[in-house]
């Protein structure tokens, strides 16, 4: 995986990265607030040996350096802790106290540092000082040979313990900085895992690959108000979703350009992909462009078109196919210039009705009367209705929900169409996220009039002002031209500076003069 792949995943999964980072920072902040402050106090010891000469001093120094490392191990043992507990009458056990003690022997030196950590600054100082004093006594007892009173090694306190001013833990700034860095790394890891295991269709390349090269006819932007306002007729004419359907209408004009009337089946792979709203809004857009459009609601299992368009749904396809009404009687006109044949009553055998001869006759009748016939068909995976209808039409338009429909579902849907010899015209990506500022898949540029123009200054007023400005400018230029126009000279002026006469035309015979060329008489020469 290259760097550009990680950047692409970060752009697509930025919300995952942000959430994981916030969780990491929040958990760290909560831990930091609930943690008990810990204070550390330090004392230093100097390990020495008696010396009588320089050679003995050198060897004694080496001897002391070797002892320092051993003393560091003894300090964290339970013997020193037991002595401190007994001296201070502490409630804690020697083992627990030993965990608070830390000893550090600096390499090639005879200095030993003792640090004790505790929840209180004064108590940390007391424990550190007591541990240092008890260790000095312990070294004397340990290093004094039997029968003698002087030890060859001596431990002296050179830096006494002091009360710390600030706690050593927790450190909020450091903790939050580390949590942010780790949260970002963890978020990127989670995003990569989600991208790896995510099989939903989210890019044009994935959609084209899943449909075996079918073109993307349009991308319908996600609109959170779509459930309450499914039709674009309720939106502003410059709304991005309205513009998206105009793009879809334009792209459909290049499909079957030689056909005078077109029949398209609009379907999806699975339910809840927005195929019915796509049919309605596409029909509205085609009708607004001057096409004679009819919607044939062939989803006889879960019909929605009549509900969206506020039409009567009990009379429609089923009543026409059973011969109770004619197709003319089932047609319902709308205020938007399109006509609809609703689904009618839900039958017990939808598949048998849709593959009947009466259905083919109905489709052919509508083809002869309308420019575009849009058939709202059920999803392809649950039932075979859409595949049967697509084989009797000019092709199918597959609606795919962005980030929801999987590549396997699209592959199976395309296979259902191929199995009956139906042609997949193209796809429509529905509910694509809107990211302003870039062209392309799921992106939108706003190009609506400025809000102030339609309210503060109507278009006719702006045109009127523009016309008045042009007229005023023209009058001004005309006046300036009149003031600069030369007056006719007097006789004396004419004699001194005669008016320039127009040049005589070149000598030419009558046959060479053009018909529209004025004669010398007409020129006043």
KOLKELO-424595 format. One record per residue: x, z, y of N, C-alpha, C, O in turn. Coordinates in pm, whole numbers, plus 50000, padded with zeros to 5 digits. Atoms other than C-alpha are relative to their C-alpha. Example, Ala and Ser with C-alpha at 12.3 -4.5 7.8 and 13.67 -1.06 7.14 Angstrom:
<atoms>
500895000049881512305078049550500905000050120501945006650118
499184999449881513675071449894499235007350109499745009050220
</atoms>
This chain:
<atoms>
500855000049881500005000050000500895000050125501795008350137
499185001549881501454989250334499445008550115498375014450106
500394992049885501285005850674498674995250059497855003450100
501255005449944498504982550791498805004449917497705005949970
501104995350085496414993750493499635014450037498455017950041
500294986349959496775030050596499305000450136498405008450159
500655000549869495845021050953498554995549987497665000750055
501385004550022492785002350832499145011149941497995013049981
500744988850059491745032050619499755010750104498685016750108
500184989849896492315055550913498914996050098498165004650144
501075004549910490055034151133498635001349934497655005049999
501294999550069487325032750871499595014249965498415017749971
500294986550048487615068850753500445010650100500795021750061
499514990549901488515085651080499155012750002499665023550031
500854988250002485535108851049500425009649889500405021849907
499524991450109486825121650714501265007350042501405019350016
498764993749956490255128250864499725010950102500325021750096
500334990049898488745146551161499345012349936499675023649971
500694988750062486485167950942500985008749920500955020949931
499034992450079489305177850705500955007750093501285019250066
499124993249906491565185951000499315011950065499905022650079
500744988949939488885207051167499785011449901499855023149939
500164989550101488245225650843501305007749980501295020049969
498724993350016491945232950804500325008950120500775020250104
499744992149880492285244551163499045011950008499445022950045
500974989049997489095265151139500335010949901500245022849933
499644989950101490155282150817501245007850043501315019950023
498794993149953493575289850965499685009450116500195020650121
500374991449888492055303251285499265012649952499505023650001
500724988550054489695325551086500965009749930500855021949946
499024991450067492565338450872500885007250102501205019050085
499144993949898494685344651181499285011350073499875021750101
500764989749929491925364251354499775012449913499765023649962
500294988850090491235385651048501255006849947501175017849892
498764994350053494875391850957500435012150083500275012450205
499504988049933496365426051039501374997050058502244992049987
498685002649941499285423451284501095008249929500895019849895
498864993750065502645431651126501185000450098501514990550163
498864998049912505595446151320501255002349916501215008849812
498734998850073509225444351211501045006950088501225003450205
498914993049932512045468151308501264998349916501214998849793
498755003150069515705461451223501105009850042501215013650158
498804992049977518815483151191501174993449929500984986349830
498835006050061522395472851109501015010749959501245020450030
499004991050056524985490350894501344992949991501424980749972
498645005250013528755486050885500655006749879500685019049871
499394995150123530515489750549501524999450018502074988850047
498564999349978534145501250571500665008349892500015015349815
499194992250093536955516350365501155006350077501605000550176
498834993949933539775540550467501204990949984501414985049878
498855008750004542955521550554501225007350055501135014650153
498764993649957546545533250587501014989850049501934993550122
499095010749956548335499750642499204987250015498034986549979
500685012749982547525464150729499654993549868498584987549854
500295005950131547785452850368498835006949934497985000549873
501124992750058545465480050255498714997250075497634996850016
501195003449922543105471850541499414986749960498194985149953
500495013350041542905435550433499315000749864498224995249845
500624998750132542265444350071498745008550006497805006249930
501224992049985539775470850184498864992150058497704994350023
501065008449946537905445050387499384991249894498164989449890
500545008050109537595422550087499185008449905498155004049854
500764991050086536455452149884498635003250061497625003749989
501264996949932533785460550145499044988049996497834989749979
500865011950007532525424450151499344998749863498184994949853
500605000550132532015425749779498955010549980497995008349906
500974989450013530145458449811498694997050076497625001250035
501175002449915527775445650084498904993049923497734996749935
501015007350077526015421249851499305009149901498085008149882
500624990750095525435448549594499105009950072498045013650022
500814990549924524165472249860498654993850043497645000850049
501255006749961521575446349971498985000649887497785002249912
500924998850113520105446949621499515014249982498355016449946
500404986050017520075484949610498945004250104498095012650076
500944996149894518165487049939498564996649964497645003850005
501375004050035515135469149795499545006349868498475002949817
500414993150121515065491349488499135011950028498905015550144
500944988849985512765520649426500695013250032500035022650077
499314987449974515475547549462499995003450147499675014750185
500014997549855515815543949838498575002450047498335011250129
501404998349960512025540349874499495013849960498745020250034
500454986650044511475572149671500525010850092499805020350124
499434990149910513815591649896499265000050134499015010650192
500725000849871512015578850209498605005849986498155012950076
501364994850021508575586950065500035015249993499175021950050
499914985450010509685622149977500355006350133499835017050166
499594994149871511295628050316498884999750102498695009350176
501075001549900508345615350522498635003949947497645003650021
501294996350062505615626750280498954988850016497834991250061
500895011649986504065592150272498984999649886499225004849777
501065001350101500835584150086500244988349906499694988049795
499795011850083502075551049950501085002549896501895011749907
499054998650110504095546449635501354993950036501404985250124
498685005949974507845538549632500024984949975500714977550046
500035014350029507085504649480499384992150115499874981350151
500625006949887504755495349767500915000050122500994990250195
499084999449886507285507150024501174990649981501664984650078
498875008950025510045487449856499674985650036500564977950074
500405013549964508045455749918500094997450149500174985950192
499925001449855508205462450293501444999250050501674995950166
498604999449960512005465250297500674986749968500494981049860
499235012350019514215434950341501435002550046501655007250157
498594998249969518025436050332500694986549998500424978149912
499305012749988520325407750439501485002650022501855009550116
498554998949988524075406150387500554986950051500424976649985
499445012149943525805381150612501264996049925502115004549898
498825004350077528385360150427501295002750076501385001050197
498654997749950532055369450476500055010550110500965010350194
500004988749907531145400250681499725012749923499385012449805
500294987050060530735437150614498815006450071498675018650074
501174995249927527505439650818498774997949913498584987349855
501215000250081524245447450641498805002850090498765013050158
501204998549917520855442650816498855005149914498625000249803
501154994350069517835463250715498774998050088498775002050204
501245002649926514325452450822498835005549920498715002849801
501204994550062511095471150748498804995150080498794996050203
501215005349937507685455750821498845009549974498665014349862
501154991150013504585476850887498964996150104499234988550196
501115003549910501235474751063500095006550137499385002450229
499844993449870502335498051346501434999250048502345000649967
498625001249950505385493751572500805012949986501965012649946
499284987450010506285530851582500305003549855501375008549823
499784996950141505855534851209501084990949940501874995249856
498945009050046508015503951147501375005050043502325004249966
498724994449952510765519551361500405012449919501575013849881
499714987850075510505552951179500454996849858501425002749809
499625003450136510645537250836501384993549995502174996549906
498695006649998513625515250927501125010050021502155009549953
498954990249973515605544251070500185009449881501315013049847
499904990950116514795566550774500674993149883501494999249814
499355007550108515765539450523501504998950025502295000249931
498565001249968519105534750705500725013249974501795013349913
499354987050019519905572050706500095003849853501115008949807
499984996550142518925576850343500984991149924501594995549826
499065008750070520995546950240501435004250027502285003349938
498654995049971524065560750418500335011849908501445012449855
499774988650090523695593150217500134995249855500955000349778
499975004950138523045573649900501334993249968501864994949858
498705006350021526225552949943501095010449983501975009049898
498984989350011528265584449994499925006749864500955009449802
500154993850132526815600049680500444990549889501054994749790
499715009550105527235568349482501484996749990501994994849879
498615004449999530795559949585501005011449987502195008749968
499054988750011532315595449571500315002749854499405005449776
499664997350140534225600049247499775014849964499735023450052
500204986250047533645631149038501245008450029502375004350004
498904990849970535735660349150500634997850134501545005050172
499455002749867536435645449493498895001350104497705001250073
500954998349890534825649749834499964988150095499124987550185
499925011649910535745616849999499724987349921500254985449811
500345012850066534275582649911500904989150053501244989150171
499155011249955536415551149924499254989950087499894981650153
500825009249920533545532450094499075008250087498495018250043
500844992749907531635543650396499014990550067499404979650109
501055007749928528315530450546499655007350128499325019150127
500284994149870527775536450915498914992050071498874979850061
501075006749923524725528651133500594996050135501005004550214
499465005049873525895506451421498884996250098499064997250219
501165003249916522465495251552498805007649946498335005049836
501134992050044519645520451534498704991850012498644982250089
501295007149998516055508951473499285002550132499345013550187
500794999249877513875502151777498574995649972498304988649874
501415003750016510115498351822499794985650050500154982750164
500215013949957509145461151834498904999050106497965007050108
500995002049894507195448252134498834991249956497714993050003
501035009650042505255420451959500014998949849501045001149786
500055001550146504075414551604500734987449955500824977650029
499345011850057505975390551381499014991149927499294979549899
501075007850062502755379251214498675007050028498625019250040
499995014750006500365363651248500454993850131500455000450236
499605007449882501605337251491498984988950023499044978549959
501125009649983498535318651621500454985850033499954976249974
499605013549958500325289651789500664992649884500344981049857
499335006550112502585282551494499014996949887499054986149829
500955002150109499765286851243499074988350029498824980149941
500925010949965497395263551430500714986550002500134976449962
499255012650000500105237251479500244995149858500054983349827
499795004050139500965237551111498704995949933498674986449856
501305003550059497275237151016499554986250046498974978749967
500385013249950496705206751238500784989049928500214978949885
499185010150067499625187651087499614998549852499454987449802
500385000650140498705196850732498584994549983498304987349888
501375005250008495035189650801499954985050015499184978349946
499975014649983495845154550923500524993349873499964983449826
499465005750124497995147650617499005001049886498814991549810
500994998450105495355161850386498804990850023498254985349928
501115009049969492645142150567500324985649966499464978449915
499615013550037494595109850524499984998449849499564988049798
500055000750146494995117850156498594998949946498324991049856
501405000750043491275124050116499404986450035498634980749957
500525013249961490515091950308500494989149906499734980149870
499475010050094492795071850081499315001049865499004990949802
500714998350127491135086949774498584994550008498124987849916
501355005349984487685079049909500004984850004499114978349948
499925014649992488765043649989500274994049863499764983449828
499655005150132490215039649641498795000049907498564990549832
501144998750091487095051749462498694994850059497674994649991
501215005249936484595037049711499834985349963500694977049993
500285013850041483055005349568498934993450086498454982650052
501035005949915480564999149848500574988450080501784987750103
499615011749921480644966950049500045004150146499025008050204
499844995449862482044974850393500724990050089500814992350210
499305009949920483964943950508499514986049962498984984149853
500415013850033483254906550526500734994449879500154987149798
499245005150115486024899450277499455005449869499344998149771
500584994250122484534923550023498664993549967498364990849851
501305006250023481094908150071500164985649951499434981349861
499775013950044482424872650035500524999749857500144991049778
499484999550136484344882249723498915003749899498864998149790
501054995850093481324899649568498964989249978498344988749872
501015010650011479064869449634500614986649960499944976349965
499315012250047481624844049507500074989250108499884977450081
499775009449891482184828249847498794996650084498884987450166
501175002849917478684828849997500285003950146500875014450170
499684997049860478884827450379499195011850054498075014450010
500694989249930477974856850600499234993950116499824989250213
500845006349897475034844650810499835008850123499645003650233
500194991149885474734875351031500235014449963500135018349846
499824985550016475444912151080499045007150094499135005650216
501014993049921472564933851197500515014050029500825021749937
499444987249959473724963951394499115011749957497895010449948
500734987850034472734998951291499295005350125499885006150233
500814994449892469965013551507499315012549948498485011749857
500594987550049469025049951463498505000750025497815008649961
501435000149973465585042351607499254989749917498044988149933
500655010450080464885014651354498855005349914497854998349902
501154995350079462675036651129498725001350080497634999150028
501204998549916460315043051421499674987150075498534984850114
500205012849932460795008851586500654989049917501724984149953
499365009850089461454984151304500054985950057500944978250021
500075013749948460504952751503500804998750128500795007850212
499225002249879462774937951768499114996750119499594996550233
500915002649889459694929551974499835012250089499415011050204
500104987849921459744965852089501285003150075501345013150146
498714997549937463334963052214500194991150121499464981450142
499615008349887464914949352526500574986849950501194986349844
499565013250045465714912352507501514999049988502014989949922
498555000350007469414920252552500555010849908501755013649910
499544989750093469574947352287500924993749895500684982449853
499085005850099472464942352039499304995749871499704985749810
500695003950123470064941451744499234986950020499154978749929
500685012649970468044913851913501004988550002500724977849948
498985010449996471214894151980500504996749859500814985149830
499555002550137472234898451615499054990749926499494982149850
500965009150066469034881751497500034986150063499744976349994
499835013249941469574853551745501184992749936501134980749912
498855005950069472974847851586499594995449860499984984649816
500485003750134471304847751243499144987450008499254978649922
500835012049984468754822251366500864987650025500594977049969
499115011349972471524799951502500734995449874500844983449849
499275003850122473474801051176499074993549897499514984749822
500945006250094470354792550974499694985650037499294977749950
500275013849959469944760751177500984990149937500704978149930
499005008750061473074747151007499854999549848500694993649779
500275000350143471604752450659498894989749975497844990350039
500975010650032469754722450510499554992750126498364991950157
500305006349871469984703450837499154987449983498454983550076
500765012450020468414672250686498565002749958497754993449951
501354996750046465284690650570499105003050119499465010750208
500934997649889462284689850799499345013749990499065019950093
500584986850019460794721450650500855007449898501365001449803
499114992050083462684749850484499265012049944498425018050011
500604988550067461674776650237501155009049954501975004949872
498944990550034463914807250209499395012549939498365017549986
500374987250060463574837549985500965010650052502185009250039
499184989049948464824869550148499875011749903498775016949882
500024989450100465784895849894501235008950019502005007250113
498874990849996468304923549826500365003749857499684999649763
499604995850134470124938949533499165011749952498665011549839
500754987850035468384972949535499065003250116499194997450224
500904996249889465604988949741500755007050113501915010850100
499514992949882466125004750083501204993350065502105000150116
498935007249931468424977650215499514993150127500304987050199
500535005649877466104965950493499624985449994499674978550096
500335014250012465014932050357498684996750071498574986250133
501305003049939461394934650481500094999850151499514991050215
499825000349854462394943650837500834987950040500624982350148
499215012049969464944915550824499114987650000499264978950086
500935011450005462214890850723499154999650126499024989150190
500894999649882459894902151003500754996350127500274988250206
499275002549876462544901851275500594985950004500674979950111
499535013850003464004868751162498874990450032499074980550103
501165008449969460524853451172499645000750147499304990550207
500274998749857459954867351521501004992050083500634985650181
498975007249926463244852651638499844984949986499994977550083
500235014450019462534818551484498794995250078498814984450137
501205003749926459054818051637500284999650150499764991050221
499665000149858460504826951977500824987850037500834983650153
499215012149975462814796851941499214987249987499794976449996
500845011950006459894773051900499714994949861499084984449846
500285004250136459774770851523498605004449957498095014650003
501294996450058456484771051335500295007449870500715001449770
499524991250106457034800351100498825006949933497835010249997
500964992150075455034817250825500775009349907501785005549848
499434990450094455874848450625499085000849879497885003149893
500754998650125454784848850262500475012949933501585013649880
499634986950054454794884850145499814999949848498715002249797
500055000950145455664881049777500515012549930500685012549808
499654987250062456764916849720498695006849961498115014250040
501294995150046453724926049513500095013949939499135018649878
499834986650055455124959949413500035010550110499365020850100
499934990949886456004977149742499954991850129500964991050199
500095008449880454714954650025500105008250128499545019150138
499804993149873455754964350378499744991350122499564996450232
500095009049886455374933350596498705002150077498735003250200
501284998149932451674937950671499975013050078499385013750186
499944987249929452334974050766500834999050127500445004450230
499145001349882455154964851004499324991850109499454994950228
500635009049902453134937051171498575004050034497894997050109
501354994849971449894957651178498934989749964498064986550045
500965009950049447934932450971499235005649881499575016149826
500814996250115445294934650699500774996549872501174985049854
499185002450118447094938550367499244998349871499854995649768
500765001150126444244937250114499704985749961499394982949845
500245014350028443814899550141501324992750022501964993950127
498735006949985446794877650074500364992149877499544984549825
499465008350108448944863149796499195001649872498854991649809
500704997950127447124879049503498594993950003498134988449904
501345005649992443704868549628500034984750003499104978249955
499875014650001444934832849687500324995149860499744985349813
499605004550133446584830149346498885001549898498814993949801
501134998350092443464843049172498814991350038497804991549968
501035009549962441334817249357498845005950076497824999150093
501124994049927439154841249553499954995450145498874994950204
499965005549865440284827749892501014988650002501854987549913
499035010949983442164797150013501185005150084501135015850145
498844996049921445544798250178499675000150149500225008250224
500414999849859443884789250512499285013050034499485018650142
500744987649974441594819350482500915012249994500625022350058
499084988650010444534842250390500995000750114501595011150138
499055000049889446644831950687499525009150113498355008650152
500314991149886446744858050965500984996950112502194996950093
499175003049884447994849251311500395012950071499645022750070
499514988549924450054873551521500144996250146500054984450181
499845002549856450564877151893501364994350034501604990350148
498645005049974454194865851854500164985449961501274980149968
499915014250031453374830351744500334996849857500554985249825
499765002850141453994834051372498775003749919497925011349965
501124997250087451574835151083500505006649871501655005049830
499604991850114451554857550777498934999049893497734999249921
500874997850115450074857750430500465012949934501535013349874
499614986950052450114894050323500014999949848499664989949785
499894999350146450654905749967498645000849932498484995649822
501284997950065447044914949899500025012349912500925020649921
500074988650091446014939849636501154999549899501514988849851
498884999350094448844951749410499494997449859498645004949811
500515003550133448324935249068500775007549890501845013049917
499274993650111449284949248727501094991049942501974995849871
499045009550058451294917748641500604991250110500314979350113
499475008149889453254906348952500854988249954500764977350010
499095010850042455834885948760499234987849951499614976549981
500795011250051453184864648585499354992250114499284979950108
500625006749886451454857148915501024991750078500744980550119
499025006849916454644847649097500604987749933501064978650002
499485011850067455774823048830498904990449954499154981349874
501125008850037452354806748797500064986950079500784985850179
500085012849930451564770948899499335001650136499674994650231
500684997949872449264783949172500995004750107500835001350224
499004995449903452264800749337500834988350050501134987450169
499245011749959454234768449338499184991250093499714985850190
500875008049912451234750249489499915006450138499934999450239
500094993049872450954776949758501274997950082501184995450203
498745002049928454644773749849500094985750053500534983650166
499945013949956454384735649865499044997450115499364989750206
500965001749890451284737550087500565005750130500434999750237
499424994049879453044760850327501194991950050501404990950171
498865008249959456134738650327499544988050082500214984050178
500515011749929454034709150444499455003550138499414994950226
500674996349875452414728650726500925007150099500645007250219
499154992049912455294749550865501444995049996501884988649901
498585003649993458854744050976500855009049911501755004249842
499234990250078460184775650811499025009049926498095014349986
500784990750082458654795750525500965010849952501925007949881
499194988650042460164830350474499235008149897498135013049924
500664992750109459304846950144500685013549983501865014349951
499504986550021459734884550128499865003449852498745005249803
500004998050145460724890849765500535013949965501255019950045
499494986950042461414922949569501514999449976502094988649972
498564999850030465004934249499500294993249866499424992349779
499625007850118466884914849232500295008649877499985004549765
499594992150115468164942949013498835006649927498815006249804
501074993450075464954962348933499094990349927498674993049814
500975009450059462754931748864500534985850016501504983550089
499575014049998463074894148814499194991350097499384979250100
500895007849913460484883749075500784991450099500464979650117
499275007249896463004873849342500744988049943500784977450005
499285011250061465054852249106499064988449969499424976849990
500985010550030461944833248996499574992750128499444980550128
500405006249873460894827249357501134991750058500894981050114
498865007449943464404816549460500204986749931500624977049995
499855012850071464444789649191498984989650046499184977750027
501035009249953461284774649344500104997350150499224991050207
499835001749855462624775049703501314992850028501994988249936
498745006549961465524760449898501205009149978502335004349982
498904990750023467614791449831499635014150041498555016650095
500244985849972467924828849874500975004950105502125000550113
499184992749903469234850350158500085014449951499055021149938
499804986850058470714882650024500345010050110501345008550180
499774989449903470454913350247500805011149933500425016149827
499104990050056473284938150185500185011250102500535008750217
499864988649910473344972850335501475004250009502115006849908
498604996749977476714980950488500315014249953499605023749985
499544987050044478595009450318499125007049900499375018649869
500944993950095475745015950072499934992049870500054997649761
500085008550118475394986549836501404998249940502354995450013
498705001250065478214985149581500294985549963499404977149956
499595013650037480214954549484499424996149864499074984549842
500595003050131478934957149126498544996050013498084986849944
501425003549981475324956449246499864986050056498984978450014
500065013549944475974925349454500384989749895499774979049888
499595009350105477764908749162498884997349901498644985949861
501105001750094474844915048929498864992250065498244983849999
501065007249931472364902749191500304985050007499424976749985
499625014149995474284870349235499904993749861499504982249847
500155005050137474394866848857498564997149963498284987449892
501435002550026470594869748841499574986750061498804979250001
500355012749936470294840849086500624988249926499984977949907
499335010950072472834819748898499334997249865499314985849819
500595001850133471044825648568498764991150003498434984949902
501215008449991467894807648694500264987450081499334980050112
499675012049925469754780648886499635000650146499514990150210
500344998649858468854794549230501264999450085502345003250041
498885001749907471084787449528500035011750098499035014950162
499814989349902472474816249736500484993750129501624989350139
499665006349872472414803250092501065007950074502015002250127
499074991549926474234832650244499535014349996498545017649931
500294985650000474204869750309499785004950143500204998650240
500224993149874473094892950587500445014449981499905021649897
499544986250006474984925250639499125008450092499085006250213
500964992149925472454951050748500555014150025501305019649945
499614986449960472984984350927501515001550013502085011549971
498574999149977476564976751022500275008950121499535008350219
499704991249886478175002651252500434991850120501104981650107
499695007049875478514992051614501245006350060501275018450084
498794995449931481984994651767500234990750117500594979150100
499915008549881482094981952120501474997450033502345005950014
498685003249952485114964052252500734989649919501854985849954
499325010050082485934938851979498974990549941497824994249916
500865009550068484494907551831500125002049851501075008449805
499855000050144483824904151462498905007449929497815009649982
500974994550094482074920851175499545013750046500335023150056
500544987149961479774948451287500345004150142500185015850176
499634996549865480934946651648499024993650097498334983950063
500995005049906478904940651958500535000950142501155010950180
499674999949858479524931252318498705000550079497814992250056
501174999749914476914941452574500104989550108501154988150171
499995010249896475964913252810498644999550069498134988750097
501304999349935472734924952971500195000350151501275003650199
499904999249854471974922553345500255014250043499895023749973
499764986649947473074951653558498665006950025497715000650072
501294993149990470374978353561499414999650139498194999050155
500534999349863470114978953939499344987350047498514987650138
500525012849951469284942253974498514998649976497784993750062
501405002450035465964942753799499065009550072497865006950080
500864990249935464694973053990500114999550151499104999450221
499824999149856466234972954335499844986450067499344985550179
500025013149938466474935554395499534989649899500344985249817
500505010150094464254911054202500754986950015501404984350117
499275012750001465624876954114499534990750113500354984250177
500505009049896463324858154355500505004150138500744995650224
499484995549870464494880154644501464996150016501904992350125
498605003949991468124873254559500134985150028500984981050107
499955014449975467454835754549499594996750143500164987750206
500455002349863465604837554880501115003150100501334995550195
498914996349910468504855555048501144989949991501764986550092
498955009950017470944830754901499664987150074500524981150139
500425012249930468914801455035500105001750151500574992750221
499914997449855468664817155381501444999950047501744995050156
498584999949963472424822655384500554985950007501324982650098
499525013750000473074786355295499474992450121500214984950184
500595006849884470674773755565500685004450128500984996150214
499334995149879472284796155828501404994350012501824990650122
498665005649996475734784055735499964985250038500814980450114
500135014249967474584747955753499724997950148500314989250211
500315001149856473084752956101501225003050085501454996550187
498804996449925476274769356221501004988650002501564985350107
499075011450006478414740556100499494988250080500284980850140
500565011149923476014715756259500225002050149500554992650220
499784997249858476274733056599501464997950037501764992150142
498595001849970480044733856582500364985150003501194980950084
499725014350002480064696956498499504993150127500144983950178
500575005849878477854688756799500875003450120501064994950207
499164996349885480094707957040501324992449999501904990050105
498735007250008483144689256915499814984950003500814977650000
500235014550002481464654556921500464993750132500044998750237
499485006049874483274631857182498904992850079498014986550022
500975006749913481304619257479500404985350020501564981650002
499715014249976481014581957562500834998650127500425004050230
499115000949883483874572657806499374991450112498494983150089
500425008249886483324558358153500714986649995501514983949905
499385013349999484334522958251501495001150022502284994149958
498584998349973487644535158398500735005449877501835001049843
499374994450120488364555858091500104989549891501054989149813
499995010450102487434526257876501114989950026501744984749933
498935009549967489834504058064501365005749964502214999149904
498684993850028492674528858040500195002349851501264999149797
499914997050144491974539457681498804993949931497805000749908
501165006650062489714514157519499665006449865500535011449794
500464995250131487614524957221500634991749889500734979549903
499465008150112489174514556895498904991949936497814996749907
500965009050060487444484756752500234999649849501365001249802
499825001050145486804481256384500824987849964500714977250028
499175011150041489284459556205499154988649946498154990749877
500725011950049488134424256135500244998449852501325001549802
499825002150143487554415755775501014988949975501184980250060
499035010750030490174394055610499314986549991498144985349953
500545013650001489694357055638499734995749857500574997049768
500375004450135487914343555343498914989750010498174989550108
501035010350002485704314755255498675005849962498595017249917
501344995050033481984317755201499885003949855499115012849820
500164997150142482474317854827500625013149960500285018749856
499334987550036484724348454837499325012150055499655023150012
500674988349942482434371055043499015005749899498234998349839
500904993350092480584396354834498605000150057498444999550178
501385000649951476794396654858499675011750089498925010250186
500364988249922476634431954995500925002250117500745012050190
499064997949891479504427355243499374995750131498884984450138
500635003849873478224427655606500794989150072502014988550062
499355010549921478944397655830500525005950127500215017350161
499464995349871480804400456159498885002150100499005010550189
501134998149910477474396856335499345013349975498945020450067
500634987350032476064426156150500865011750041500345022650066
499114989249962479144446756237500045001950150500615011750198
499994998849855478594440856608501304995750061501564999150177
498715004249951482054424656644499894988050090500904983250140
</atoms>
